[in-house]
Amino acid sequence: MAKTGTQRPETAAEGAVKLNCPYCQKKTPVIPADDYRPIYVECRACGKRFIAERVRGGIEVMKLEAAPTLDDPDRREIELGQGDEE
């Protein structure tokens, strides 16, 4: 399964929350998107980039290489931006 897990985040300063990095499991502050779109996050501990997405029960985190197309912010924009080409 691609999703690493849904977390109930700890509150941090300035609207940020602390999430566990799916690579090193260290807590890193994240400012989630206002809507439910996925965002990239860079871990302060290991420096790797991962995806965080707001879901009904909290925030889901996933590794880049395991993320489905619509959960990767760059690939999502490409997929949703394509229309019928005739």
N, C-alpha and C positions, 0 to 999 in steps of 0.2 A: 504494500500500500504506500502511496506517495506521501501522504500527510504524516507529519511527525507527531502531531498531537495538538489537542486544544488545551489552551492554558487559561486559567483565570488569573489575569495579570495582577501584580502588585502595583499600587499607584506610586508614581514618582513625581518629581516636580514639573511644573509647567505643562501639564496635560500628557506627560510621557508615562508609560507603564514599563515595568521590568519584565522581560521575557527570557526564558532559557534558550540559548543558542542551540540549534539542532546538531551542531558539530562538536562543540566543546562542553556544552551543558552549563556554561557560566551565564549569569544574569547580565542582560544588556538593556539599556533604556531604549524605548521605541515610542515614537509619536504616531499612533495609528491614523489611518486615513479617516476623514469625516464620514465617508460613505463605506460601502463594503468591498471596495476594490483592493486587490492585493498590492503590497508595496515591498520594495527591497529594503533590507536592513543590513548594516555592516556591524558585526560583532566587535565590541571594543576589546575583548580579551584575545581572540584568535585572529581577527581581521577578515574572516570569511564573510561572504555575503549570503544571506538567506531571505526567504519570503515570509512575510507576516500578513495574514488576512483576517479581518474581523468577521466572526461568525456569530450565530445566535447565542452560543454558550460561552463565548470568550474570544480569544484570538488564537488562530491556528498558525503554527510555524512549520516550514518545510524546507528541505534542502533544495537548492537550485536544480541539481541533476535529477531529482525525483519528482519535481512538480509537473502536473498536467499542464497542457498548453494554456488553458484559460486561467490558471493560477499563477502563471509567470507574467508579470506586468508588461514586458516588452512583446512577448509573443501574443498576449491577449489583445493588445492594441492592433497588431497586424491582423489577427484572425477576425476581430470584430469590425475592422475597417474595410475588409474586403467585401465587395458587392458583386453582383452579376456583371461579368464582362462579356459583352456580346458585340 
